[in-house]
């Protein structure tokens, strides 16, 4: 009996030792398989080879014991949980603030030139802290504090926290080139790029080059860059930037967001850009040789020396629809600063305090030659409290003051607060739609059965319309006062969607003057509501 007791005690002790040992592992070199322990201690550079997978369990801490990297050529699945996030961090962060050394950081996770057949990598409920892109060797080592992604699309981040990461050059947390990755419901906080000695920091949190990422429902909070884009920078890129909040970010140009040399087809829409600062130009947003379309953004309480809210330079011709600018501050160009005469930003159905008389720079004042249609110059009347202080009051003049025709703007179904985007048949100005009963909406008007593009229009436009049954139909054009100025030839069309192509300049004798009009589809026993048409 005594021998059995001794054996059982020894067995329990061995089991306990095994459990203690299994609570952490040490890795270096090639890795793969399943990390199911409490802590993974990274003792040297590690790599995941092509065809291999690495699964990381919720709650695992990946602890880099030195300035080491993870080079990925395979697939990583790191899916944590809200109460058991996966953490990637440096064990000893002493000296992290020193921008002239790699002290206190880990080298980051790299995806570079992967085989196109490689499976997707997924990161959800992960934390990335103290990644540091710094090297005295190859300059690529200066990019992407936590991630460097080059020529690979299949990566998604959701519900992740990127905090206190640093890049000597571009992308404090993420640098991506030719990489159409997906980011949703993440938080980027206190990430930095660039040094005070060299103003080369692009994208305090994220920097994209030649990419078409999706950045959705993400918070950019107090990130810093020395060049452009305190929160995010996009160069030669066509991103989807939607439902994001940029707050408290800082940069040389574009405290919140910076667009460079981009002809974006995807709009930047339904974002709140507030309390950001630029050392020189564009406290909220900066556009450098970019033609981005901005839709229903609220840009307020930003600061810069020039252009508190919005800045354009180097032949930049962005277009703003339904955007709300208010209470930005600058020594010159409180809301808008246009550096050069070749830059010509457009504003349609926006709120711009001071109107064009407040535009500063060579392209402002008498040098302004952009399109400026149906804009307001008034106080927006924010709620000022609650979870959404920049939501509109019931008395706000922003209500129902956006463009009557949103068909070509890619407007999403919800606003930044999750309310139905179009209430009472007409979109509001800004990122928030006033709605007395969140989640409830009145039906859209019948003009959803007719679409126009391009709108604003010049030359030829296409009119698409939906008929419930075969009918003889045509369209008519009216002035804002209701005067009918044109009727098209009426023809027989089948049920379903049909198209009419209208050459404006040849149809109207002497052409049509630039301005605002209404277009109405008319058929036997049926007509749509008027749809707004803006002629250039």
C-alpha positions in Angstrom: 0.0 0.0 0.0 2.8 2.4 0.9 4.5 1.8 -2.5 1.2 2.6 -4.3 0.8 5.9 -2.4 4.4 6.9 -3.3 3.7 6.0 -6.9 0.5 8.1 -6.9 2.2 11.1 -5.4 5.0 10.9 -7.9 2.5 10.6 -10.7 0.6 13.7 -9.5 3.9 15.6 -9.1 5.0 14.7 -12.7 1.6 15.7 -14.0 1.9 19.1 -12.3 5.5 19.6 -13.6 4.2 18.8 -17.1 1.4 21.3 -16.8 3.7 24.0 -15.6 6.1 23.3 -18.4 3.3 23.3 -21.0 2.2 26.8 -19.9 5.0 28.3 -22.0 7.2 27.2 -24.9 10.2 28.7 -26.6 10.4 29.0 -30.4 12.9 30.0 -33.0 13.5 29.2 -36.7 10.7 27.5 -38.6 7.3 27.2 -36.8 3.9 25.7 -37.6 1.1 23.8 -36.0 -1.0 24.8 -33.0 0.0 27.2 -30.2 -2.2 26.3 -27.3 -0.1 27.4 -24.4 -0.3 30.6 -22.2 3.0 32.1 -23.5 5.1 31.6 -26.6 8.6 33.0 -26.0 10.2 34.0 -29.3 14.0 33.5 -28.8 15.0 34.4 -32.4 13.7 35.2 -35.8 10.9 32.8 -36.7 9.3 31.9 -40.1 6.2 30.1 -41.3 7.0 28.3 -44.6 4.8 28.0 -47.7 2.1 25.4 -47.4 2.3 25.5 -43.6 -0.3 26.8 -41.2 -0.1 28.2 -37.7 -3.1 28.2 -35.4 -3.0 30.4 -32.3 -5.5 29.9 -29.5 -7.4 32.6 -27.7 -5.5 34.1 -24.7 -2.0 33.2 -26.0 0.7 35.8 -25.4 3.4 35.8 -28.1 6.4 37.4 -26.3 9.4 38.5 -28.3 12.5 38.2 -26.1 14.5 40.4 -28.5 14.4 42.3 -31.7 13.0 39.4 -33.7 10.5 39.0 -36.6 7.9 36.6 -37.9 8.3 36.0 -41.6 5.1 34.5 -43.0 4.9 32.5 -46.3 2.0 30.3 -45.2 -1.2 30.9 -43.3 -1.8 32.3 -39.8 -5.1 31.9 -38.0 -5.1 33.9 -34.8 -8.7 34.2 -33.6 -9.0 35.4 -30.0 -12.1 36.3 -28.1 -13.2 39.6 -26.4 -12.2 38.3 -23.0 -9.2 36.3 -24.2 -7.3 38.4 -26.8 -4.1 37.1 -28.4 -1.2 39.4 -27.7 2.0 40.0 -29.7 4.4 42.2 -27.8 8.0 42.7 -26.7 8.9 41.3 -23.2 11.2 44.2 -22.3 10.2 47.6 -23.7 13.0 49.6 -22.2 14.2 52.2 -24.7 11.2 51.9 -27.1 10.9 55.6 -27.3 14.5 55.9 -28.8 13.9 56.4 -32.5 17.6 56.0 -33.2 17.8 52.3 -32.2 15.8 49.1 -32.1 15.7 49.0 -28.3 12.4 48.0 -26.6 10.7 46.7 -29.7 10.1 43.5 -31.8 10.7 43.5 -35.5 7.1 42.8 -36.8 5.2 40.3 -38.9 6.1 40.3 -42.6 4.1 39.0 -45.6 6.2 39.6 -48.8 5.6 38.4 -52.3 3.6 35.3 -51.2 2.6 32.6 -53.7 -0.9 33.6 -54.9 -2.2 30.1 -53.9 -1.5 30.8 -50.2 -4.6 30.6 -48.0 -5.9 33.7 -46.2 -4.5 34.8 -42.9 -7.1 35.9 -40.2 -6.4 38.0 -37.2 -9.3 38.8 -34.9 -9.3 40.0 -31.3 -5.5 40.4 -31.3 -3.3 43.0 -29.7 -0.1 44.2 -31.4 2.2 46.3 -29.2 5.7 47.7 -29.4 6.5 46.6 -33.0 9.4 48.7 -34.2 10.5 49.2 -37.8 14.1 50.4 -37.5 17.2 49.1 -39.2 20.6 50.3 -40.4 20.5 47.9 -43.3 17.9 47.6 -46.1 15.6 50.6 -46.1 12.5 48.3 -46.3 13.2 47.6 -42.7 12.1 51.1 -41.9 8.5 50.4 -42.9 5.6 48.9 -40.9 6.0 48.8 -37.1 3.8 45.7 -36.6 3.1 44.5 -40.1 4.8 44.9 -43.5 2.6 43.5 -46.3 3.9 43.5 -49.9 2.0 42.0 -52.9 -0.4 39.9 -50.9 -4.2 40.6 -50.5 -5.6 37.7 -48.4 -5.2 39.2 -44.9 -8.0 40.4 -42.7 -8.0 42.2 -39.3 -11.1 42.5 -37.2 -11.6 43.7 -33.6 -7.8 44.1 -33.2 -5.9 46.7 -31.2 -2.7 48.2 -32.5 -1.0 50.3 -29.8 2.4 51.9 -29.4 4.0 50.7 -32.6 6.6 52.7 -34.5 8.1 52.9 -38.0 11.1 55.0 -38.8 9.5 55.9 -42.2 6.0 54.7 -43.2 3.2 52.9 -41.5 3.5 53.1 -37.7 1.5 50.0 -37.3 0.9 48.7 -40.8 2.7 49.3 -44.1 1.1 47.7 -47.2 2.1 48.0 -50.8 0.1 46.3 -53.6 -2.0 44.7 -50.9 -5.8 44.9 -50.9 -6.3 43.9 -47.3 -9.3 44.2 -45.0 -9.5 46.1 -41.7 -12.8 46.3 -39.7 -13.7 47.3 -36.2 -10.1 47.8 -35.1 -8.4 50.4 -32.9 -5.1 52.1 -33.7 -3.9 54.1 -30.8 -0.6 55.9 -30.1 1.3 54.6 -33.1 4.0 56.7 -34.7 5.9 57.0 -38.0 8.9 59.2 -38.9 11.6 61.1 -37.0 11.8 64.7 -36.1 15.1 65.0 -38.1 13.5 63.8 -41.3 9.8 64.5 -42.3 9.3 61.2 -44.0 6.7 59.7 -41.7 3.7 58.7 -43.8 0.7 57.2 -42.0 1.0 57.3 -38.2 -1.1 54.2 -38.0 -1.5 52.8 -41.5 0.2 53.6 -44.8 -1.0 52.1 -48.1 0.7 52.4 -51.5 -0.7 51.1 -54.8 -3.4 49.3 -52.8 -7.2 49.1 -52.6 -7.8 48.1 -48.9 -11.1 48.3 -47.0 -10.9 50.3 -43.8 -14.3 50.1 -42.1 -15.7 51.0 -38.6 -12.2 51.6 -37.2 -11.0 54.1 -34.6 -7.8 56.1 -35.2 -6.9 57.7 -31.9 -3.9 59.9 -31.2 -1.5 58.5 -33.8 1.4 60.6 -35.1 3.4 61.0 -38.3 6.0 63.6 -39.3 5.0 63.7 -43.0 1.4 63.2 -44.0 -1.6 61.4 -42.5 -1.5 61.3 -38.7 -4.1 58.5 -38.8 -3.8 57.1 -42.3 -2.1 57.8 -45.6 -3.1 56.5 -49.0 -0.8 56.9 -52.0 -1.6 55.8 -55.6 -4.4 53.9 -53.8 -8.2 53.4 -54.1 -9.4 52.5 -50.6 -12.8 52.0 -49.2 -12.7 54.3 -46.1 -16.1 54.2 -44.4 -17.6 54.5 -40.9 -14.3 55.4 -39.2 -13.4 57.9 -36.5 -10.2 59.9 -36.7 -9.6 61.7 -33.4 -6.6 63.4 -31.8 -4.1 62.5 -34.6 -1.2 64.7 -35.5 1.0 65.1 -38.6 2.9 67.6 -40.7 0.1 67.5 -43.3 -3.3 66.0 -42.9 -3.7 65.5 -39.2 -6.4 62.9 -39.6 -6.1 61.6 -43.2 -3.7 62.1 -46.1 -4.3 61.2 -49.8 -1.4 61.4 -52.2 -1.4 61.0 -56.0 -4.6 59.0 -56.0 -7.6 58.9 -58.4 -9.9 57.0 -56.1 -13.1 55.4 -57.5 -14.2 54.4 -54.0 -15.5 57.2 -51.8 -14.3 58.2 -48.4 -17.7 58.2 -46.7 -19.5 58.5 -43.4 -16.4 59.3 -41.3 -16.0 61.6 -38.3 -12.7 63.6 -38.4 -12.3 65.7 -35.3 -9.8 67.2 -32.9 -6.8 66.4 -35.2 -3.9 68.7 -35.8 -1.4 69.4 -38.5 1.8 71.2 -37.9 1.6 72.9 -41.3 -1.4 72.2 -43.6 -4.8 70.4 -43.3 -5.7 69.8 -39.7 -8.4 67.3 -40.7 -7.7 66.1 -44.3 -4.9 66.7 -46.9 -5.1 65.9 -50.6 -1.9 66.1 -52.6 -2.5 65.6 -56.4 -5.5 63.5 -55.5 -9.1 63.4 -56.9 -10.8 61.5 -54.0 -14.5 61.7 -53.6 -15.6 62.5 -50.1 -19.2 61.8 -49.1 -21.1 62.6 -45.9 -18.1 63.2 -43.7 -18.1 65.4 -40.6 -14.9 67.4 -40.3 -14.9 69.6 -37.2 -12.7 71.0 -34.4 -9.4 70.4 -36.2 -6.4 72.7 -36.1 -3.6 73.7 -38.4 -1.6 76.8 -39.3 -3.0 76.7 -42.8 -6.3 75.0 -43.6 -7.9 73.9 -40.4 -10.3 71.4 -42.0 -9.2 70.7 -45.6 -6.1 71.2 -47.6 -5.3 70.8 -51.3 -2.0 71.0 -53.2 -0.3 69.9 -56.5 -3.3 69.9 -58.8 -5.6 68.2 -56.4 -9.2 68.2 -57.5 -11.2 66.2 -54.9 -15.0 66.4 -54.7 -17.0 66.8 -51.5 -20.7 65.8 -51.4 -22.9 66.3 -48.3 -19.8 67.0 -46.1 -20.0 69.0 -43.0 -17.2 71.4 -42.2 -17.5 73.4 -39.0 -15.4 75.0 -36.2 -12.0 74.1 -37.6 -9.3 76.6 -36.9 -6.2 78.0 -38.7 -4.3 81.2 -39.0 -5.3 81.2 -42.7 -8.0 79.2 -44.4 -10.0 78.3 -41.4 -11.9 75.6 -43.2 -10.1 75.2 -46.6 -6.6 76.1 -47.8 -5.7 75.6 -51.5 -2.0 75.9 -52.1 -1.8 76.2 -55.9 -3.9 77.6 -58.7 -4.0 74.2 -60.4 -5.8 72.6 -57.4 -9.6 73.0 -57.6 -11.7 71.1 -54.9 -15.4 70.8 -55.6 -18.2 71.2 -53.0 -21.8 70.0 -53.6 -24.5 70.3 -50.9 -21.9 70.8 -48.1 -21.8 73.1 -45.1 -18.8 75.4 -45.4 -18.6 78.3 -43.0 -17.3 81.4 -44.8 -18.1 80.0 -48.2 -15.4 80.5 -50.9 -14.5 83.9 -49.5 -12.8 82.0 -46.6 -10.7 79.8 -48.9 -7.1 80.8 -48.6 -3.9 80.1 -50.6 -3.2 80.8 -54.3 -6.1 78.6 -55.3 -8.5 80.4 -52.9 -10.1 83.8 -52.9 -10.2 85.0 -56.5 -8.1 82.1 -57.7 -10.7 79.5 -56.8 -12.1 77.8 -59.9 -13.7 74.6 -58.5 -17.4 73.9 -58.6 -19.3 75.2 -55.6 -23.0 74.2 -55.8 -25.9 74.5 -53.3 -23.8 74.7 -50.1 -24.7 76.1 -46.7 -22.9 78.5 -44.5 -24.4 78.1 -41.1 -24.2 76.5 -37.6 -25.0 72.7 -37.8 -26.5 72.4 -34.3 -24.8 69.3 -32.9 -26.3 67.4 -30.0 -23.1 68.0 -28.0 -23.7 65.1 -25.6 -24.2 61.3 -25.3 -22.4 58.6 -27.3 -22.7 60.7 -30.5 -22.0 64.4 -29.7 -21.8 65.3 -33.4 -25.2 63.9 -34.2 -27.7 66.5 -35.3 -30.5 68.1 -33.3 -34.0 68.1 -34.6 -33.7 71.8 -35.5 -30.4 71.4 -37.4 -30.3 73.0 -40.9 -28.3 70.0 -42.0 -31.4 67.9 -42.1 -32.6 67.0 -45.6 -30.1 69.4 -47.1 -27.8 66.9 -48.9 -28.0 66.2 -52.6 -31.4 65.0 -53.7 -29.7 62.4 -56.0 -27.4 59.9 -54.2 -27.5 57.2 -56.9 -23.9 57.6 -58.0 -22.3 58.2 -54.6 -22.3 54.7 -53.2 -24.1 55.8 -50.0 -24.3 52.9 -47.5 -27.6 51.9 -45.8 -26.6 53.2 -42.3 -25.0 56.3 -40.9 -22.1 56.4 -38.5 -24.4 55.8 -35.5 -26.1 52.8 -37.2 -29.3 54.7 -38.1 -30.9 54.4 -41.5 -28.9 56.7 -43.8 -31.7 58.4 -45.7 -34.7 59.5 -43.6 -37.6 61.5 -44.9 -36.7 60.9 -48.5 -33.6 63.2 -48.4 -30.1 62.6 -47.1 -28.6 64.9 -44.4 -25.3 66.7 -44.5 -22.6 65.1 -42.4 -21.8 61.6 -41.0 -25.0 61.4 -39.0 -28.6 61.2 -40.2 -31.1 62.8 -37.9 -33.7 60.2 -37.0 -36.3 60.6 -34.2 -36.5 56.8 -33.9 -33.2 55.0 -34.6 -33.5 52.0 -36.8 -36.9 53.2 -38.2 -37.2 54.9 -41.5 -39.9 56.1 -43.9 -39.9 54.4 -47.3 -37.7 55.9 -50.0 -39.4 57.9 -52.7 -40.3 56.6 -56.1 -37.3 58.2 -57.6 -35.4 55.0 -56.6 -36.9 53.7 -59.9 -34.8 56.2 -61.8 -31.0 56.7 -61.8 -28.8 59.3 -63.5 -25.1 59.2 -64.2 -22.9 61.1 -64.3 -24.4 63.6 -62.0 -23.1 66.4 -62.0 -23.4 66.2 -65.8 -21.8 67.7 -68.8 -22.2 66.4 -72.4 -24.0 63.0 -72.4 -25.9 61.5 -69.5 -27.5 58.1 -69.1 -31.0 57.8 -67.6 -31.9 54.3 -66.2 -35.5 53.8 -65.3 -37.7 50.9 -64.1 -41.2 50.2 -65.6 -43.6 47.9 -63.9 -45.2 47.1 -67.2 -44.7 47.9 -70.9 -45.3 51.5 -71.5 -44.7 54.6 -73.7 -42.3 56.8 -71.8 -40.1 59.8 -72.0 -38.6 62.4 -69.7 -38.9 66.2 -69.1 -36.5 68.7 -67.6 -37.6 71.5 -65.3 -35.9 74.5 -63.8 -35.8 74.9 -60.0 -38.9 77.2 -60.4 -40.8 74.5 -62.1 -40.6 75.7 -65.7 -40.5 72.9 -68.3 -37.5 73.5 -70.6 -37.2 70.2 -72.4 -39.2 67.1 -73.4 -37.6 64.0 -74.9 -39.2 61.9 -77.6 -41.6 59.3 -76.2 -41.1 55.7 -77.2 -42.4 52.3 -76.2 -40.3 50.5 -73.6 -40.7 47.0 -72.1 -41.2 46.2 -68.5 -38.1 46.2 -66.3 -35.0 48.4 -66.5 -34.4 50.6 -69.6 -31.9 53.2 -70.6 -32.0 56.6 -72.4 -28.8 58.4 -73.5 -29.3 62.1 -73.6 -26.8 64.4 -75.3 -27.4 67.7 -73.5 -25.6 70.2 -75.7 -27.2 69.0 -78.9 -30.7 68.5 -77.6 -31.1 72.1 -76.3 -30.6 74.9 -78.7 -27.6 76.9 -77.6 -26.8 74.4 -74.9 -27.9 74.5 -71.3 -26.6 76.9 -68.6 -24.8 75.4 -65.7 -27.1 75.1 -62.7 -29.6 73.0 -60.8 -32.6 71.3 -62.5 -35.1 68.5 -62.0 -35.7 65.6 -64.3 -39.0 63.7 -64.3 -39.7 60.4 -66.1 -43.3 60.4 -67.5 -45.2 57.5 -69.0 -48.8 56.3 -69.4 -50.4 56.6 -66.0 -47.1 56.8 -64.2 -44.5 59.3 -63.3 -41.6 59.3 -60.8 -40.9 62.1 -58.4 -38.4 64.6 -59.7 -34.8 63.6 -59.5 -32.2 66.3 -59.0 -29.8 67.0 -61.9 -26.8 69.3 -61.6 -25.4 70.6 -64.9 -21.8 71.6 -65.1 
